[in-house]
Amino acid sequence: MKTPPESKEVLEMADDDPRILKMMENDLKRWKKKYPNVTRKEIDQKLDGMLASEKELRKKSEY
């Protein structure tokens, strides 16, 4: 299945959008302030766990 050209443009823009990059940078700074001793690996593990539990909830959901 091919991706339409306009979809590729949107995906490329999302990665390079300075506003999104700035927002991500600010979020990371807030995390570091709030949890100064937490490593990036620990954050990634926590996020992976949250995503896995979200998938389980969606499987059990009636929707």
mmCIF file of the N, C-alpha and C atoms, coordinates in Angstrom:
data_MODEL
# 
_entry.id   MODEL 
# 
loop_
_atom_site.group_PDB 
_atom_site.id 
_atom_site.type_symbol 
_atom_site.label_atom_id 
_atom_site.label_alt_id 
_atom_site.label_comp_id 
_atom_site.label_asym_id 
_atom_site.label_entity_id 
_atom_site.label_seq_id 
_atom_site.pdbx_PDB_ins_code 
_atom_site.Cartn_x 
_atom_site.Cartn_y 
_atom_site.Cartn_z 
_atom_site.occupancy 
_atom_site.B_iso_or_equiv 
_atom_site.pdbx_formal_charge 
_atom_site.auth_seq_id 
_atom_site.auth_comp_id 
_atom_site.auth_asym_id 
_atom_site.auth_atom_id 
_atom_site.pdbx_PDB_model_num 
ATOM 1   N N  . MET A 1 1  ? 0.841   -1.179 0.000  1.00 0.00 ? 1  MET A N  1 
ATOM 2   C CA . MET A 1 1  ? 0.000   0.000  0.000  1.00 0.00 ? 1  MET A CA 1 
ATOM 3   C C  . MET A 1 1  ? 0.884   1.239  0.000  1.00 0.00 ? 1  MET A C  1 
ATOM 4   N N  . LYS A 1 2  ? 0.621   2.141  -0.926 1.00 0.00 ? 2  LYS A N  1 
ATOM 5   C CA . LYS A 1 2  ? 1.426   3.351  -1.038 1.00 0.00 ? 2  LYS A CA 1 
ATOM 6   C C  . LYS A 1 2  ? 0.848   4.462  -0.175 1.00 0.00 ? 2  LYS A C  1 
ATOM 7   N N  . THR A 1 3  ? 1.741   5.301  0.328  1.00 0.00 ? 3  THR A N  1 
ATOM 8   C CA . THR A 1 3  ? 1.309   6.470  1.093  1.00 0.00 ? 3  THR A CA 1 
ATOM 9   C C  . THR A 1 3  ? 1.073   7.614  0.118  1.00 0.00 ? 3  THR A C  1 
ATOM 10  N N  . PRO A 1 4  ? -0.083  8.267  0.187  1.00 0.00 ? 4  PRO A N  1 
ATOM 11  C CA . PRO A 1 4  ? -0.331  9.399  -0.708 1.00 0.00 ? 4  PRO A CA 1 
ATOM 12  C C  . PRO A 1 4  ? 0.703   10.499 -0.485 1.00 0.00 ? 4  PRO A C  1 
ATOM 13  N N  . PRO A 1 5  ? 1.083   11.211 -1.553 1.00 0.00 ? 5  PRO A N  1 
ATOM 14  C CA . PRO A 1 5  ? 2.111   12.251 -1.431 1.00 0.00 ? 5  PRO A CA 1 
ATOM 15  C C  . PRO A 1 5  ? 1.773   13.299 -0.374 1.00 0.00 ? 5  PRO A C  1 
ATOM 16  N N  . GLU A 1 6  ? 0.498   13.682 -0.275 1.00 0.00 ? 6  GLU A N  1 
ATOM 17  C CA . GLU A 1 6  ? 0.142   14.708 0.707  1.00 0.00 ? 6  GLU A CA 1 
ATOM 18  C C  . GLU A 1 6  ? 0.345   14.211 2.135  1.00 0.00 ? 6  GLU A C  1 
ATOM 19  N N  . SER A 1 7  ? 0.195   12.914 2.372  1.00 0.00 ? 7  SER A N  1 
ATOM 20  C CA . SER A 1 7  ? 0.426   12.353 3.704  1.00 0.00 ? 7  SER A CA 1 
ATOM 21  C C  . SER A 1 7  ? 1.902   12.417 4.064  1.00 0.00 ? 7  SER A C  1 
ATOM 22  N N  . LYS A 1 8  ? 2.753   12.153 3.087  1.00 0.00 ? 8  LYS A N  1 
ATOM 23  C CA . LYS A 1 8  ? 4.195   12.222 3.339  1.00 0.00 ? 8  LYS A CA 1 
ATOM 24  C C  . LYS A 1 8  ? 4.589   13.636 3.735  1.00 0.00 ? 8  LYS A C  1 
ATOM 25  N N  . GLU A 1 9  ? 3.990   14.631 3.082  1.00 0.00 ? 9  GLU A N  1 
ATOM 26  C CA . GLU A 1 9  ? 4.306   16.019 3.413  1.00 0.00 ? 9  GLU A CA 1 
ATOM 27  C C  . GLU A 1 9  ? 3.907   16.328 4.845  1.00 0.00 ? 9  GLU A C  1 
ATOM 28  N N  . VAL A 1 10 ? 2.756   15.871 5.263  1.00 0.00 ? 10 VAL A N  1 
ATOM 29  C CA . VAL A 1 10 ? 2.287   16.125 6.625  1.00 0.00 ? 10 VAL A CA 1 
ATOM 30  C C  . VAL A 1 10 ? 3.220   15.467 7.627  1.00 0.00 ? 10 VAL A C  1 
ATOM 31  N N  . LEU A 1 11 ? 3.626   14.213 7.359  1.00 0.00 ? 11 LEU A N  1 
ATOM 32  C CA . LEU A 1 11 ? 4.525   13.517 8.269  1.00 0.00 ? 11 LEU A CA 1 
ATOM 33  C C  . LEU A 1 11 ? 5.869   14.223 8.366  1.00 0.00 ? 11 LEU A C  1 
ATOM 34  N N  . GLU A 1 12 ? 6.386   14.684 7.238  1.00 0.00 ? 12 GLU A N  1 
ATOM 35  C CA . GLU A 1 12 ? 7.664   15.383 7.248  1.00 0.00 ? 12 GLU A CA 1 
ATOM 36  C C  . GLU A 1 12 ? 7.552   16.692 8.013  1.00 0.00 ? 12 GLU A C  1 
ATOM 37  N N  . MET A 1 13 ? 6.466   17.406 7.808  1.00 0.00 ? 13 MET A N  1 
ATOM 38  C CA . MET A 1 13 ? 6.283   18.683 8.492  1.00 0.00 ? 13 MET A CA 1 
ATOM 39  C C  . MET A 1 13 ? 6.191   18.474 9.999  1.00 0.00 ? 13 MET A C  1 
ATOM 40  N N  . ALA A 1 14 ? 5.519   17.431 10.422 1.00 0.00 ? 14 ALA A N  1 
ATOM 41  C CA . ALA A 1 14 ? 5.334   17.191 11.852 1.00 0.00 ? 14 ALA A CA 1 
ATOM 42  C C  . ALA A 1 14 ? 6.678   16.977 12.542 1.00 0.00 ? 14 ALA A C  1 
ATOM 43  N N  . ASP A 1 15 ? 7.600   16.289 11.894 1.00 0.00 ? 15 ASP A N  1 
ATOM 44  C CA . ASP A 1 15 ? 8.904   16.037 12.500 1.00 0.00 ? 15 ASP A CA 1 
ATOM 45  C C  . ASP A 1 15 ? 9.770   17.288 12.559 1.00 0.00 ? 15 ASP A C  1 
ATOM 46  N N  . ASP A 1 16 ? 9.613   18.165 11.594 1.00 0.00 ? 16 ASP A N  1 
ATOM 47  C CA . ASP A 1 16 ? 10.484  19.329 11.504 1.00 0.00 ? 16 ASP A CA 1 
ATOM 48  C C  . ASP A 1 16 ? 9.842   20.612 12.010 1.00 0.00 ? 16 ASP A C  1 
ATOM 49  N N  . ASP A 1 17 ? 8.607   20.551 12.452 1.00 0.00 ? 17 ASP A N  1 
ATOM 50  C CA . ASP A 1 17 ? 7.903   21.749 12.901 1.00 0.00 ? 17 ASP A CA 1 
ATOM 51  C C  . ASP A 1 17 ? 8.586   22.310 14.144 1.00 0.00 ? 17 ASP A C  1 
ATOM 52  N N  . PRO A 1 18 ? 9.103   23.538 14.077 1.00 0.00 ? 18 PRO A N  1 
ATOM 53  C CA . PRO A 1 18 ? 9.819   24.112 15.224 1.00 0.00 ? 18 PRO A CA 1 
ATOM 54  C C  . PRO A 1 18 ? 8.952   24.235 16.471 1.00 0.00 ? 18 PRO A C  1 
ATOM 55  N N  . ARG A 1 19 ? 7.654   24.456 16.291 1.00 0.00 ? 19 ARG A N  1 
ATOM 56  C CA . ARG A 1 19 ? 6.776   24.580 17.465 1.00 0.00 ? 19 ARG A CA 1 
ATOM 57  C C  . ARG A 1 19 ? 6.682   23.258 18.210 1.00 0.00 ? 19 ARG A C  1 
ATOM 58  N N  . ILE A 1 20 ? 6.578   22.158 17.458 1.00 0.00 ? 20 ILE A N  1 
ATOM 59  C CA . ILE A 1 20 ? 6.496   20.838 18.090 1.00 0.00 ? 20 ILE A CA 1 
ATOM 60  C C  . ILE A 1 20 ? 7.822   20.489 18.758 1.00 0.00 ? 20 ILE A C  1 
ATOM 61  N N  . LEU A 1 21 ? 8.926   20.777 18.068 1.00 0.00 ? 21 LEU A N  1 
ATOM 62  C CA . LEU A 1 21 ? 10.238  20.504 18.651 1.00 0.00 ? 21 LEU A CA 1 
ATOM 63  C C  . LEU A 1 21 ? 10.442  21.306 19.930 1.00 0.00 ? 21 LEU A C  1 
ATOM 64  N N  . LYS A 1 22 ? 10.023  22.572 19.923 1.00 0.00 ? 22 LYS A N  1 
ATOM 65  C CA . LYS A 1 22 ? 10.148  23.429 21.105 1.00 0.00 ? 22 LYS A CA 1 
ATOM 66  C C  . LYS A 1 22 ? 9.283   22.884 22.244 1.00 0.00 ? 22 LYS A C  1 
ATOM 67  N N  . MET A 1 23 ? 8.063   22.454 21.920 1.00 0.00 ? 23 MET A N  1 
ATOM 68  C CA . MET A 1 23 ? 7.171   21.902 22.930 1.00 0.00 ? 23 MET A CA 1 
ATOM 69  C C  . MET A 1 23 ? 7.785   20.644 23.551 1.00 0.00 ? 23 MET A C  1 
ATOM 70  N N  . MET A 1 24 ? 8.359   19.776 22.719 1.00 0.00 ? 24 MET A N  1 
ATOM 71  C CA . MET A 1 24 ? 8.983   18.554 23.218 1.00 0.00 ? 24 MET A CA 1 
ATOM 72  C C  . MET A 1 24 ? 10.182  18.884 24.106 1.00 0.00 ? 24 MET A C  1 
ATOM 73  N N  . GLU A 1 25 ? 10.945  19.878 23.703 1.00 0.00 ? 25 GLU A N  1 
ATOM 74  C CA . GLU A 1 25 ? 12.107  20.302 24.486 1.00 0.00 ? 25 GLU A CA 1 
ATOM 75  C C  . GLU A 1 25 ? 11.672  20.848 25.846 1.00 0.00 ? 25 GLU A C  1 
ATOM 76  N N  . ASN A 1 26 ? 10.610  21.655 25.855 1.00 0.00 ? 26 ASN A N  1 
ATOM 77  C CA . ASN A 1 26 ? 10.091  22.205 27.109 1.00 0.00 ? 26 ASN A CA 1 
ATOM 78  C C  . ASN A 1 26 ? 9.552   21.105 28.014 1.00 0.00 ? 26 ASN A C  1 
ATOM 79  N N  . ASP A 1 27 ? 8.861   20.129 27.431 1.00 0.00 ? 27 ASP A N  1 
ATOM 80  C CA . ASP A 1 27 ? 8.346   19.003 28.216 1.00 0.00 ? 27 ASP A CA 1 
ATOM 81  C C  . ASP A 1 27 ? 9.489   18.232 28.876 1.00 0.00 ? 27 ASP A C  1 
ATOM 82  N N  . LEU A 1 28 ? 10.558  18.016 28.119 1.00 0.00 ? 28 LEU A N  1 
ATOM 83  C CA . LEU A 1 28 ? 11.707  17.292 28.655 1.00 0.00 ? 28 LEU A CA 1 
ATOM 84  C C  . LEU A 1 28 ? 12.353  18.075 29.799 1.00 0.00 ? 28 LEU A C  1 
ATOM 85  N N  . LYS A 1 29 ? 12.446  19.403 29.648 1.00 0.00 ? 29 LYS A N  1 
ATOM 86  C CA . LYS A 1 29 ? 13.012  20.245 30.712 1.00 0.00 ? 29 LYS A CA 1 
ATOM 87  C C  . LYS A 1 29 ? 12.166  20.156 31.980 1.00 0.00 ? 29 LYS A C  1 
ATOM 88  N N  . ARG A 1 30 ? 10.836  20.180 31.815 1.00 0.00 ? 30 ARG A N  1 
ATOM 89  C CA . ARG A 1 30 ? 9.952   20.071 32.981 1.00 0.00 ? 30 ARG A CA 1 
ATOM 90  C C  . ARG A 1 30 ? 10.121  18.722 33.670 1.00 0.00 ? 30 ARG A C  1 
ATOM 91  N N  . TRP A 1 31 ? 10.252  17.654 32.866 1.00 0.00 ? 31 TRP A N  1 
ATOM 92  C CA . TRP A 1 31 ? 10.465  16.325 33.439 1.00 0.00 ? 31 TRP A CA 1 
ATOM 93  C C  . TRP A 1 31 ? 11.753  16.302 34.245 1.00 0.00 ? 31 TRP A C  1 
ATOM 94  N N  . LYS A 1 32 ? 12.818  16.882 33.673 1.00 0.00 ? 32 LYS A N  1 
ATOM 95  C CA . LYS A 1 32 ? 14.114  16.872 34.355 1.00 0.00 ? 32 LYS A CA 1 
ATOM 96  C C  . LYS A 1 32 ? 14.058  17.671 35.653 1.00 0.00 ? 32 LYS A C  1 
ATOM 97  N N  . LYS A 1 33 ? 13.292  18.759 35.662 1.00 0.00 ? 33 LYS A N  1 
ATOM 98  C CA . LYS A 1 33 ? 13.139  19.548 36.884 1.00 0.00 ? 33 LYS A CA 1 
ATOM 99  C C  . LYS A 1 33 ? 12.368  18.770 37.936 1.00 0.00 ? 33 LYS A C  1 
ATOM 100 N N  . LYS A 1 34 ? 11.285  18.143 37.513 1.00 0.00 ? 34 LYS A N  1 
ATOM 101 C CA . LYS A 1 34 ? 10.408  17.433 38.439 1.00 0.00 ? 34 LYS A CA 1 
ATOM 102 C C  . LYS A 1 34 ? 11.048  16.132 38.935 1.00 0.00 ? 34 LYS A C  1 
ATOM 103 N N  . TYR A 1 35 ? 11.758  15.446 38.048 1.00 0.00 ? 35 TYR A N  1 
ATOM 104 C CA . TYR A 1 35 ? 12.395  14.170 38.385 1.00 0.00 ? 35 TYR A CA 1 
ATOM 105 C C  . TYR A 1 35 ? 13.875  14.216 37.993 1.00 0.00 ? 35 TYR A C  1 
ATOM 106 N N  . PRO A 1 36 ? 14.702  14.909 38.771 1.00 0.00 ? 36 PRO A N  1 
ATOM 107 C CA . PRO A 1 36 ? 16.105  15.115 38.363 1.00 0.00 ? 36 PRO A CA 1 
ATOM 108 C C  . PRO A 1 36 ? 16.940  13.838 38.294 1.00 0.00 ? 36 PRO A C  1 
ATOM 109 N N  . ASN A 1 37 ? 16.570  12.804 39.035 1.00 0.00 ? 37 ASN A N  1 
ATOM 110 C CA . ASN A 1 37 ? 17.384  11.582 39.067 1.00 0.00 ? 37 ASN A CA 1 
ATOM 111 C C  . ASN A 1 37 ? 16.878  10.487 38.138 1.00 0.00 ? 37 ASN A C  1 
ATOM 112 N N  . VAL A 1 38 ? 15.859  10.776 37.361 1.00 0.00 ? 38 VAL A N  1 
ATOM 113 C CA . VAL A 1 38 ? 15.296  9.776  36.456 1.00 0.00 ? 38 VAL A CA 1 
ATOM 114 C C  . VAL A 1 38 ? 16.047  9.824  35.127 1.00 0.00 ? 38 VAL A C  1 
ATOM 115 N N  . THR A 1 39 ? 16.456  8.651  34.654 1.00 0.00 ? 39 THR A N  1 
ATOM 116 C CA . THR A 1 39 ? 17.171  8.591  33.378 1.00 0.00 ? 39 THR A CA 1 
ATOM 117 C C  . THR A 1 39 ? 16.180  8.492  32.219 1.00 0.00 ? 39 THR A C  1 
ATOM 118 N N  . ARG A 1 40 ? 16.658  8.764  31.048 1.00 0.00 ? 40 ARG A N  1 
ATOM 119 C CA . ARG A 1 40 ? 15.828  8.672  29.841 1.00 0.00 ? 40 ARG A CA 1 
ATOM 120 C C  . ARG A 1 40 ? 15.333  7.231  29.648 1.00 0.00 ? 40 ARG A C  1 
ATOM 121 N N  . LYS A 1 41 ? 16.193  6.271  29.977 1.00 0.00 ? 41 LYS A N  1 
ATOM 122 C CA . LYS A 1 41 ? 15.818  4.860  29.838 1.00 0.00 ? 41 LYS A CA 1 
ATOM 123 C C  . LYS A 1 41 ? 14.638  4.530  30.748 1.00 0.00 ? 41 LYS A C  1 
ATOM 124 N N  . GLU A 1 42 ? 14.662  5.043  31.975 1.00 0.00 ? 42 GLU A N  1 
ATOM 125 C CA . GLU A 1 42 ? 13.566  4.796  32.910 1.00 0.00 ? 42 GLU A CA 1 
ATOM 126 C C  . GLU A 1 42 ? 12.270  5.432  32.418 1.00 0.00 ? 42 GLU A C  1 
ATOM 127 N N  . ILE A 1 43 ? 12.378  6.626  31.845 1.00 0.00 ? 43 ILE A N  1 
ATOM 128 C CA . ILE A 1 43 ? 11.199  7.302  31.289 1.00 0.00 ? 43 ILE A CA 1 
ATOM 129 C C  . ILE A 1 43 ? 10.623  6.465  30.149 1.00 0.00 ? 43 ILE A C  1 
ATOM 130 N N  . ASP A 1 44 ? 11.495  5.985  29.270 1.00 0.00 ? 44 ASP A N  1 
ATOM 131 C CA . ASP A 1 44 ? 11.047  5.168  28.138 1.00 0.00 ? 44 ASP A CA 1 
ATOM 132 C C  . ASP A 1 44 ? 10.373  3.879  28.612 1.00 0.00 ? 44 ASP A C  1 
ATOM 133 N N  . GLN A 1 45 ? 10.932  3.248  29.651 1.00 0.00 ? 45 GLN A N  1 
ATOM 134 C CA . GLN A 1 45 ? 10.333  2.024  30.187 1.00 0.00 ? 45 GLN A CA 1 
ATOM 135 C C  . GLN A 1 45 ? 8.950   2.305  30.758 1.00 0.00 ? 45 GLN A C  1 
ATOM 136 N N  . LYS A 1 46 ? 8.809   3.416  31.467 1.00 0.00 ? 46 LYS A N  1 
ATOM 137 C CA . LYS A 1 46 ? 7.519   3.787  32.054 1.00 0.00 ? 46 LYS A CA 1 
ATOM 138 C C  . LYS A 1 46 ? 6.492   4.027  30.946 1.00 0.00 ? 46 LYS A C  1 
ATOM 139 N N  . LEU A 1 47 ? 6.903   4.751  29.894 1.00 0.00 ? 47 LEU A N  1 
ATOM 140 C CA . LEU A 1 47 ? 5.999   5.021  28.772 1.00 0.00 ? 47 LEU A CA 1 
ATOM 141 C C  . LEU A 1 47 ? 5.591   3.728  28.070 1.00 0.00 ? 47 LEU A C  1 
ATOM 142 N N  . ASP A 1 48 ? 6.540   2.811  27.891 1.00 0.00 ? 48 ASP A N  1 
ATOM 143 C CA . ASP A 1 48 ? 6.226   1.523  27.264 1.00 0.00 ? 48 ASP A CA 1 
ATOM 144 C C  . ASP A 1 48 ? 5.197   0.763  28.089 1.00 0.00 ? 48 ASP A C  1 
ATOM 145 N N  . GLY A 1 49 ? 5.352   0.800  29.406 1.00 0.00 ? 49 GLY A N  1 
ATOM 146 C CA . GLY A 1 49 ? 4.392   0.139  30.287 1.00 0.00 ? 49 GLY A CA 1 
ATOM 147 C C  . GLY A 1 49 ? 3.016   0.755  30.183 1.00 0.00 ? 49 GLY A C  1 
ATOM 148 N N  . MET A 1 50 ? 2.969   2.088  30.103 1.00 0.00 ? 50 MET A N  1 
ATOM 149 C CA . MET A 1 50 ? 1.688   2.780  29.980 1.00 0.00 ? 50 MET A CA 1 
ATOM 150 C C  . MET A 1 50 ? 1.013   2.422  28.661 1.00 0.00 ? 50 MET A C  1 
ATOM 151 N N  . LEU A 1 51 ? 1.790   2.368  27.588 1.00 0.00 ? 51 LEU A N  1 
ATOM 152 C CA . LEU A 1 51 ? 1.225   2.031  26.282 1.00 0.00 ? 51 LEU A CA 1 
ATOM 153 C C  . LEU A 1 51 ? 0.711   0.596  26.258 1.00 0.00 ? 51 LEU A C  1 
ATOM 154 N N  . ALA A 1 52 ? 1.444   -0.312 26.877 1.00 0.00 ? 52 ALA A N  1 
ATOM 155 C CA . ALA A 1 52 ? 1.014   -1.714 26.919 1.00 0.00 ? 52 ALA A CA 1 
ATOM 156 C C  . ALA A 1 52 ? -0.287  -1.847 27.697 1.00 0.00 ? 52 ALA A C  1 
ATOM 157 N N  . SER A 1 53 ? -0.390  -1.154 28.825 1.00 0.00 ? 53 SER A N  1 
ATOM 158 C CA . SER A 1 53 ? -1.622  -1.249 29.617 1.00 0.00 ? 53 SER A CA 1 
ATOM 159 C C  . SER A 1 53 ? -2.789  -0.596 28.876 1.00 0.00 ? 53 SER A C  1 
ATOM 160 N N  . GLU A 1 54 ? -2.511  0.449  28.115 1.00 0.00 ? 54 GLU A N  1 
ATOM 161 C CA . GLU A 1 54 ? -3.549  1.101  27.310 1.00 0.00 ? 54 GLU A CA 1 
ATOM 162 C C  . GLU A 1 54 ? -4.086  0.127  26.259 1.00 0.00 ? 54 GLU A C  1 
ATOM 163 N N  . LYS A 1 55 ? -3.186  -0.633 25.626 1.00 0.00 ? 55 LYS A N  1 
ATOM 164 C CA . LYS A 1 55 ? -3.611  -1.619 24.624 1.00 0.00 ? 55 LYS A CA 1 
ATOM 165 C C  . LYS A 1 55 ? -4.501  -2.679 25.260 1.00 0.00 ? 55 LYS A C  1 
ATOM 166 N N  . GLU A 1 56 ? -4.140  -3.123 26.466 1.00 0.00 ? 56 GLU A N  1 
ATOM 167 C CA . GLU A 1 56 ? -4.946  -4.124 27.168 1.00 0.00 ? 56 GLU A CA 1 
ATOM 168 C C  . GLU A 1 56 ? -6.334  -3.571 27.480 1.00 0.00 ? 56 GLU A C  1 
ATOM 169 N N  . LEU A 1 57 ? -6.389  -2.320 27.920 1.00 0.00 ? 57 LEU A N  1 
ATOM 170 C CA . LEU A 1 57 ? -7.678  -1.702 28.227 1.00 0.00 ? 57 LEU A CA 1 
ATOM 171 C C  . LEU A 1 57 ? -8.550  -1.605 26.979 1.00 0.00 ? 57 LEU A C  1 
ATOM 172 N N  . ARG A 1 58 ? -7.923  -1.270 25.852 1.00 0.00 ? 58 ARG A N  1 
ATOM 173 C CA . ARG A 1 58 ? -8.681  -1.162 24.604 1.00 0.00 ? 58 ARG A CA 1 
ATOM 174 C C  . ARG A 1 58 ? -9.237  -2.519 24.176 1.00 0.00 ? 58 ARG A C  1 
ATOM 175 N N  . LYS A 1 59 ? -8.487  -3.589 24.414 1.00 0.00 ? 59 LYS A N  1 
ATOM 176 C CA . LYS A 1 59 ? -8.962  -4.933 24.064 1.00 0.00 ? 59 LYS A CA 1 
ATOM 177 C C  . LYS A 1 59 ? -10.191 -5.291 24.891 1.00 0.00 ? 59 LYS A C  1 
ATOM 178 N N  . LYS A 1 60 ? -10.199 -4.884 26.167 1.00 0.00 ? 60 LYS A N  1 
ATOM 179 C CA . LYS A 1 60 ? -11.295 -5.213 27.069 1.00 0.00 ? 60 LYS A CA 1 
ATOM 180 C C  . LYS A 1 60 ? -12.497 -4.294 26.886 1.00 0.00 ? 60 LYS A C  1 
ATOM 181 N N  . SER A 1 61 ? -12.272 -3.143 26.265 1.00 0.00 ? 61 SER A N  1 
ATOM 182 C CA . SER A 1 61 ? -13.336 -2.155 26.100 1.00 0.00 ? 61 SER A CA 1 
ATOM 183 C C  . SER A 1 61 ? -14.402 -2.650 25.130 1.00 0.00 ? 61 SER A C  1 
ATOM 184 N N  . GLU A 1 62 ? -15.632 -2.203 25.342 1.00 0.00 ? 62 GLU A N  1 
ATOM 185 C CA . GLU A 1 62 ? -16.735 -2.596 24.461 1.00 0.00 ? 62 GLU A CA 1 
ATOM 186 C C  . GLU A 1 62 ? -16.748 -1.796 23.165 1.00 0.00 ? 62 GLU A C  1 
ATOM 187 N N  . TYR A 1 63 ? -16.001 -0.726 23.103 1.00 0.00 ? 63 TYR A N  1 
ATOM 188 C CA . TYR A 1 63 ? -16.034 0.147  21.925 1.00 0.00 ? 63 TYR A CA 1 
ATOM 189 C C  . TYR A 1 63 ? -15.323 -0.464 20.768 1.00 0.00 ? 63 TYR A C  1 
# 
